[in-house]
Amino acid sequence: MRVRRPRTVAGLQAMVAGGTRVRALGTGHSFSRIADTDGELISTAGLPPTADIDAAAGTVTVASGVKYGDLAQRLNAAGWALANMASLPHISVAGACATATHGSGDHNRNLAAAVRAVDLVTADGSLLTLDRDAGPARFPGAVVALGALGVATTLTLDLVPAFPVRQYVYDDLPGGELTGHFDEIMGAAYSVSVFTWWRGGRHHQVWLKHADGDPEPRTGPGTRFRVCPRTRPRSKKGCPARGTSGCPISGSASPRAPAQNSRPSTCSPGRPRSPRSRR
Ligand SMILES: Cc1cc2nc3c(=O)[nH]c(=O)nc-3n(C[C@H](O)[C@H](O)[C@H](O)COP(=O)(O)OP(=O)(O)OC[C@H]3O[C@@H](n4cnc5c(N)ncnc54)[C@H](O)[C@@H]3O)c2cc1C
């Protein structure tokens, strides 16, 4: 297998037309072998990292190899945002959309849902544009295609005006609380993520992102679902093991604002901290 990185769309077209068993490669984050081939991998990371905003249409047409973290900063600087983001800043827009990378909670659909159009280099090297509005009959299946339809060069994504987000993290949600209040928890904020280490019968963290104008979360007794406020320091390896007496279920939630939007790897005190705006 070899990896090729064309620098122009014309070069990409020639590679695809002349190649055998070609497969598109994003940032290679997928843990499955979905992007593997015994032929040629073609990455679009070498194409110019364009991101053209059409303010009238409320869209951005972005080069397929651009990463979400880079795109978000460019959009924000221009007063725009995506309705939902990959939680990992370093994955490509094309790879995330091609695999229907997840949304978050009830209110945010998966990342592919924002795609309004896609430009593809197909097997014979020709360019094809598929558009949600202009060609609705051909569009379904074009985005979450796992790279099977061709190599995407650009995607056109729906935008929303930039908006602040306040994120609260709740530690140690008991498993029964999630199953018993699933709809309530998943609908509790603009964006909801639940993380687990698959041990201890608990969910390690719940992240609630509230958009500007949403009500503040309730934090005292009577909070809608119960979580365990952390009272002990966290070890470097993760949450301390919990015995039956280790962490009684509390009637209150302990929100805290995380330092950054990264997958949790260490525990932290359950004391409330003031929220921090994020975009
Ligand atoms: C166990 C697991 C956990 C995950 N956790 C998270 C998470 O916490 N947060 C998060 O945001 N995402 C997560 N993901 C999803 C991940 O973001 C996706 O797998 C996504 O595909 C990664 O993008 P990539 O750029 O690395 O794509 P790649 O892994 O390189 O490729 C994925 C697929 O997209 C196709 N593809 C890539 N580029 C193009 C292109 N230009 N044109 C056409 N097809 C293309 C490839 O052919 C392949 O089929 C997770 C995935 C897995 C399997």
The ligand as an ORCA input file, in Angstrom:
! r2SCAN-3c Opt
* xyz 0 1
  C     -14.358      3.775     18.304
  C     -14.516      5.140     17.667
  C     -14.582      6.241     18.500
  C     -14.749      7.489     17.944
  N     -14.807      8.558     18.782
  C     -14.969      9.769     18.257
  C     -15.030     10.915     19.100
  O     -14.930     10.841     20.304
  N     -15.226     12.106     18.538
  C     -15.337     12.255     17.187
  O     -15.493     13.349     16.722
  N     -15.287     11.191     16.375
  C     -15.110      9.963     16.872
  N     -15.072      8.862     16.051
  C     -15.411      8.956     14.648
  C     -14.305      9.367     13.783
  O     -14.295     10.754     13.858
  C     -14.603      8.862     12.413
  O     -14.231      7.521     12.398
  C     -13.998      9.639     11.240
  O     -14.049      8.830     10.113
  C     -12.596     10.038     11.418
  O     -12.238     10.943     10.340
  P     -10.891     10.757      9.560
  O     -10.632     12.041      8.856
  O      -9.821     10.263     10.451
  O     -11.279      9.621      8.510
  P     -10.494      8.297      8.089
  O     -10.459      7.383      9.259
  O      -9.209      8.601      7.448
  O     -11.490      7.719      6.983
  C     -12.781      7.302      7.361
  C     -13.639      7.004      6.124
  O     -13.871      8.205      5.407
  C     -13.482      8.043      4.049
  N     -12.905      9.298      3.574
  C     -11.931     10.027      4.160
  N     -11.635     11.099      3.423
  C     -12.453     11.056      2.335
  C     -12.613     11.857      1.181
  N     -11.878     12.953      0.969
  N     -13.535     11.484      0.271
  C     -14.282     10.378      0.438
  N     -14.177      9.578      1.503
  C     -13.271      9.901      2.451
  C     -12.459      6.917      4.049
  O     -12.383      6.259      2.806
  C     -13.009      6.010      5.147
  O     -14.012      5.180      4.634
  C     -14.861      7.624     16.558
  C     -14.767      6.511     15.733
  C     -14.593      5.286     16.270
  C     -14.470      4.083     15.355
*
